[in-house]
Amino acid sequence: MTFDRRKFLLAAPALIAACAGPRTLSYDGPKVTSIMAFKGQRKLYLLHGNKALKTYPFELGFAPVGHKQFEGDGKTPEGTYIIDRRNPQSEYHLSVGISYPNAQDRAFAAAQGRSPGGDIFIHGTPEEVLGKKDWTAGCIAVTNTEVEEIYAMVGDYTPVFVKA
């Protein structure tokens, strides 16, 4: 077997990209000024002002009706939050964090002697749950291709409005 240096050099960038994990896209369009998620419609909108730049269907927590109150309740939060972190090494392809719990969420849970939970994200979907309805622990799940777009388009501190 002979080593073909030319073929190796041509293949190396593809091999490195394949080993690097999820791809991250770049975006140079209008700024996403807010995110609206309508749980009942299962629609997520990336907005620039009042104009929808992109719309995505999504899945929710395993108990989708109502506002998240406690750790493990399977609900997706409702209310006003911000994108406060991002995880390029997410177990769910890529993810952007939603700032749940806020002060009101923490106070309510504390008054009940319980934890409000946390780690709420907009994230991708593992192959084993593709097509399954409302499978997350309280997150908003889109396809892996869609979360790549969201990850590129949405900046930190973008307001997120989650409605019933």
PAGUNU-189299 format. One record per atom (N, C-alpha, C): residue in three letters; x, y, z. Coordinates in steps of 0.05 Angstrom, whole numbers, padded with zeros to 5 digits, always signed. Layout:
! residues N
alaXYZ ...
END
This chain:
! residues 164
met+00017-00023+00000 met+00000+00000+00000 met+00018+00025+00000 thr+00012+00043-00018 thr+00028+00067-00020 thr+00013+00091-00008 phe+00028+00109+00003 phe+00017+00133+00015 phe+00016+00155-00007 asp-00008+00165-00013 asp-00011+00186-00033 asp-00015+00212-00018 arg+00006+00227-00016 arg+00006+00252-00001 arg-00014+00272-00012 arg-00018+00273-00037 arg-00037+00292-00050 arg-00065+00286-00041 lys-00073+00260-00041 lys-00100+00253-00033 lys-00104+00258-00003 phe-00083+00253+00012 phe-00085+00259+00041 phe-00090+00288+00046 leu-00075+00305+00033 leu-00077+00334+00037 leu-00105+00344+00028 leu-00115+00332+00007 leu-00142+00340-00002 leu-00164+00331+00017 ala-00160+00308+00029 ala-00180+00296+00047 ala-00179+00307+00076 ala-00156+00317+00083 ala-00152+00326+00111 ala-00172+00346+00121 pro-00179+00367+00106 pro-00198+00386+00117 pro-00226+00374+00122 ala-00235+00356+00105 ala-00260+00342+00110 ala-00259+00324+00135 leu-00237+00311+00138 leu-00233+00294+00162 leu-00233+00310+00187 ile-00219+00332+00187 ile-00219+00350+00211 ile-00246+00361+00217 ala-00261+00369+00196 ala-00288+00380+00200 ala-00306+00359+00212 ala-00304+00334+00203 ala-00321+00313+00212 ala-00316+00306+00242 cys-00291+00310+00250 cys-00284+00304+00278 cys-00290+00327+00297 ala-00295+00351+00286 ala-00298+00375+00302 ala-00324+00378+00316 gly-00344+00360+00311 gly-00370+00363+00324 gly-00389+00378+00306 pro-00411+00388+00318 pro-00431+00402+00303 pro-00419+00426+00288 arg-00429+00431+00264 arg-00420+00454+00250 arg-00434+00479+00260 thr-00421+00500+00259 thr-00433+00526+00266 thr-00433+00543+00241 leu-00456+00554+00235 leu-00459+00570+00211 leu-00453+00599+00218 ser-00449+00615+00198 ser-00447+00644+00202 ser-00473+00657+00192 tyr-00478+00680+00202 tyr-00502+00694+00194 tyr-00496+00724+00192 asp-00504+00736+00170 asp-00499+00765+00167 asp-00524+00780+00159 gly-00548+00769+00165 gly-00573+00782+00158 gly-00582+00801+00180 pro-00607+00809+00179 pro-00618+00827+00200 pro-00615+00815+00228 lys-00610+00832+00247 lys-00607+00822+00275 lys-00633+00811+00285 val-00631+00788+00299 val-00654+00777+00313 val-00657+00793+00338 thr-00679+00807+00340 thr-00684+00825+00363 thr-00701+00812+00385 ser-00715+00790+00378 ser-00729+00775+00398 ser-00737+00748+00387 ile-00744+00730+00406 ile-00754+00703+00399 ile-00781+00700+00412 met-00801+00691+00396 met-00827+00685+00407 met-00832+00655+00403 ala-00841+00642+00425 ala-00847+00614+00423 ala-00876+00611+00433 phe-00893+00599+00416 phe-00921+00594+00423 phe-00924+00564+00427 lys-00926+00557+00453 lys-00927+00528+00460 lys-00951+00514+00447 gly-00974+00526+00448 gly-00998+00513+00437 gly-00996+00508+00407 gln-00984+00526+00393 gln-00980+00523+00364 gln-00955+00508+00356 arg-00937+00504+00376 arg-00911+00492+00372 arg-00896+00506+00350 lys-00896+00533+00351 lys-00882+00550+00332 lys-00863+00569+00346 leu-00838+00570+00336 leu-00817+00588+00346 leu-00811+00608+00324 tyr-00811+00634+00331 tyr-00806+00655+00311 tyr-00781+00670+00320 leu-00763+00674+00301 leu-00740+00692+00305 leu-00748+00718+00291 leu-00749+00739+00307 leu-00760+00765+00297 leu-00739+00786+00295 his-00742+00803+00276 his-00727+00828+00273 his-00749+00850+00275 gly-00752+00863+00298 gly-00774+00880+00302 gly-00800+00864+00302 asn-00818+00871+00285 asn-00843+00855+00282 asn-00843+00836+00259 lys-00820+00834+00245 lys-00819+00816+00222 lys-00806+00789+00229 ala-00820+00768+00222 ala-00809+00741+00226 ala-00788+00735+00205 leu-00763+00730+00215 leu-00742+00722+00197 leu-00742+00692+00191 lys-00749+00677+00211 lys-00750+00647+00209 lys-00772+00637+00228 thr-00784+00615+00220 thr-00804+00601+00236 thr-00797+00572+00237 tyr-00799+00560+00262 tyr-00792+00532+00265 tyr-00814+00518+00282 pro-00821+00494+00274 pro-00837+00477+00292 pro-00819+00466+00314 phe-00831+00459+00337 phe-00814+00448+00359 phe-00830+00429+00376 glu-00815+00415+00392 glu-00825+00397+00413 glu-00819+00409+00440 leu-00835+00401+00460 leu-00833+00412+00487 leu-00826+00391+00507 gly-00829+00399+00533 gly-00826+00380+00555 gly-00848+00359+00554 phe-00844+00337+00569 phe-00862+00315+00568 phe-00889+00321+00581 ala-00892+00343+00595 ala-00917+00352+00607 ala-00921+00381+00597 pro-00929+00385+00572 pro-00926+00411+00560 pro-00946+00433+00569 val-00968+00427+00581 val-00987+00447+00589 val-00980+00460+00615 gly-00980+00486+00615 gly-00974+00501+00640 gly-00945+00510+00642 his-00941+00528+00660 his-00914+00540+00665 his-00897+00522+00683 lys-00872+00519+00676 lys-00853+00504+00692 lys-00852+00517+00720 gln-00854+00500+00741 gln-00853+00510+00768 gln-00831+00496+00784 phe-00827+00471+00778 phe-00809+00455+00795 phe-00791+00437+00778 glu-00768+00431+00789 glu-00750+00412+00777 glu-00764+00385+00772 gly-00762+00375+00748 gly-00773+00348+00742 gly-00802+00348+00734 asp-00815+00372+00733 asp-00844+00372+00726 asp-00849+00368+00696 gly-00829+00369+00679 gly-00832+00364+00651 gly-00845+00386+00635 lys-00848+00409+00648 lys-00861+00432+00635 lys-00840+00451+00623 thr-00848+00465+00603 thr-00831+00486+00591 thr-00840+00512+00602 pro-00821+00529+00611 pro-00828+00555+00623 pro-00845+00572+00604 glu-00861+00589+00616 glu-00876+00610+00602 glu-00868+00636+00614 gly-00864+00656+00598 gly-00857+00682+00608 gly-00835+00695+00592 thr-00822+00715+00604 thr-00801+00731+00591 thr-00774+00723+00602 tyr-00756+00716+00584 tyr-00729+00708+00592 tyr-00710+00720+00572 ile-00684+00713+00573 ile-00664+00721+00554 ile-00647+00696+00546 ile-00634+00698+00524 ile-00613+00678+00517 ile-00589+00686+00534 asp-00581+00668+00552 asp-00559+00675+00570 asp-00534+00658+00568 arg-00534+00639+00550 arg-00511+00622+00547 arg-00514+00605+00522 arg-00492+00593+00513 arg-00493+00575+00490 arg-00475+00552+00495 asn-00482+00529+00484 asn-00466+00505+00488 asn-00459+00491+00462 pro-00435+00496+00451 pro-00427+00483+00426 pro-00422+00453+00429 gln-00420+00443+00454 gln-00414+00415+00460 gln-00439+00401+00472 ser-00463+00411+00466 ser-00487+00401+00478 ser-00492+00372+00470 glu-00504+00357+00489 glu-00512+00329+00483 glu-00534+00329+00461 tyr-00546+00352+00456 tyr-00568+00355+00437 tyr-00559+00372+00413 his-00535+00365+00403 his-00523+00377+00379 his-00511+00405+00385 leu-00528+00425+00387 leu-00520+00452+00396 leu-00543+00462+00413 ser-00538+00482+00431 ser-00560+00493+00446 ser-00554+00521+00454 val-00576+00537+00457 val-00575+00564+00468 val-00592+00564+00493 gly-00581+00575+00515 gly-00595+00574+00541 gly-00615+00596+00545 ile-00637+00589+00557 ile-00658+00607+00565 ile-00655+00612+00595 ser-00658+00637+00604 ser-00650+00645+00631 ser-00670+00636+00653 tyr-00685+00615+00649 tyr-00702+00604+00670 tyr-00683+00590+00690 pro-00688+00593+00716 pro-00709+00607+00729 pro-00702+00637+00734 asn-00722+00654+00732 asn-00718+00682+00739 asn-00724+00685+00769 ala-00722+00710+00778 ala-00726+00714+00807 ala-00754+00706+00816 gln-00774+00711+00800 gln-00802+00703+00807 gln-00805+00673+00808 asp-00793+00659+00789 asp-00794+00629+00788 asp-00780+00618+00813 arg-00757+00629+00820 arg-00742+00619+00844 arg-00758+00624+00870 ala-00771+00648+00872 ala-00786+00655+00896 ala-00810+00636+00899 phe-00824+00631+00877 phe-00848+00613+00878 phe-00839+00585+00888 ala-00819+00574+00875 ala-00810+00547+00882 ala-00800+00547+00912 ala-00785+00567+00920 ala-00775+00568+00948 ala-00799+00569+00968 ala-00820+00584+00961 ala-00843+00585+00979 ala-00857+00558+00982 gln-00853+00541+00962 gln-00864+00514+00963 gln-00844+00493+00974 gly-00820+00503+00981 gly-00800+00486+00991 gly-00788+00467+00970 arg-00788+00476+00945 arg-00778+00460+00923 arg-00758+00474+00906 ser-00745+00460+00889 ser-00726+00471+00870 ser-00741+00479+00844 pro-00735+00502+00832 pro-00748+00509+00807 pro-00737+00494+00783 gly-00714+00481+00786 gly-00701+00468+00764 gly-00685+00488+00748 gly-00676+00481+00725 gly-00660+00499+00708 gly-00651+00485+00683 asp-00630+00494+00672 asp-00619+00483+00647 asp-00639+00480+00625 ile-00653+00502+00620 ile-00673+00503+00598 ile-00660+00514+00574 phe-00662+00500+00551 phe-00648+00508+00527 phe-00667+00505+00503 ile-00659+00519+00481 ile-00669+00513+00454 ile-00646+00495+00443 his-00653+00471+00435 his-00632+00452+00427 his-00641+00434+00404 gly-00622+00419+00394 gly-00627+00400+00373 gly-00641+00374+00383 thr-00643+00355+00365 thr-00657+00330+00371 thr-00640+00306+00364 pro-00635+00289+00384 pro-00621+00264+00379 pro-00637+00246+00360 glu-00623+00230+00345 glu-00636+00212+00325 glu-00656+00194+00338 glu-00651+00184+00363 glu-00669+00165+00375 glu-00696+00176+00383 val-00699+00203+00383 val-00725+00214+00390 val-00737+00230+00367 leu-00725+00229+00343 leu-00736+00243+00320 leu-00765+00233+00316 gly-00783+00252+00313 gly-00811+00245+00308 gly-00827+00241+00333 lys-00815+00239+00356 lys-00829+00235+00381 lys-00840+00261+00390 lys-00864+00261+00401 lys-00877+00286+00410 lys-00870+00292+00439 asp-00863+00317+00444 asp-00859+00327+00471 asp-00843+00308+00489 trp-00817+00307+00483 trp-00800+00287+00496 trp-00779+00300+00515 thr-00776+00327+00515 thr-00755+00339+00531 thr-00763+00340+00560 ala-00744+00349+00577 ala-00749+00353+00606 ala-00760+00381+00611 gly-00765+00397+00591 gly-00775+00424+00594 gly-00763+00443+00574 cys-00746+00433+00556 cys-00733+00450+00536 cys-00751+00453+00511 ile-00741+00468+00492 ile-00753+00472+00466 ile-00734+00458+00446 ala-00744+00437+00433 ala-00727+00421+00415 ala-00735+00426+00386 val-00715+00432+00369 val-00718+00434+00340 val-00700+00413+00328 thr-00700+00412+00301 thr-00682+00393+00288 thr-00653+00403+00291 asn-00634+00386+00286 asn-00606+00394+00288 asn-00599+00415+00267 thr-00609+00413+00243 thr-00604+00433+00223 thr-00616+00460+00232 glu-00640+00460+00243 glu-00652+00484+00252 glu-00637+00497+00276 val-00627+00481+00295 val-00612+00493+00317 val-00586+00505+00307 glu-00575+00494+00286 glu-00551+00506+00275 glu-00557+00535+00265 glu-00580+00538+00252 glu-00588+00565+00243 glu-00593+00583+00267 ile-00608+00573+00286 ile-00615+00589+00310 ile-00589+00597+00325 tyr-00571+00579+00328 tyr-00545+00584+00342 tyr-00530+00606+00328 ala-00530+00606+00301 ala-00516+00627+00286 ala-00531+00654+00287 met-00557+00653+00286 met-00573+00678+00283 met-00578+00693+00309 val-00580+00679+00331 val-00588+00691+00357 val-00564+00698+00374 gly-00563+00723+00383 gly-00542+00732+00400 gly-00549+00728+00430 asp-00529+00729+00447 asp-00533+00729+00475 asp-00550+00754+00483 tyr-00566+00751+00504 tyr-00583+00772+00514 tyr-00607+00778+00497 thr-00612+00762+00476 thr-00636+00765+00460 thr-00660+00758+00478 pro-00681+00776+00479 pro-00705+00769+00494 pro-00720+00745+00482 val-00730+00728+00500 val-00746+00704+00493 val-00773+00706+00507 phe-00794+00706+00491 phe-00821+00707+00502 phe-00835+00680+00496 val-00841+00666+00517 val-00854+00639+00514 val-00883+00642+00524 lys-00901+00637+00505 lys-00930+00639+00511 lys-00943+00612+00510 ala-00966+00610+00524 ala-00981+00584+00525 ala-00991+00575+00499 
END
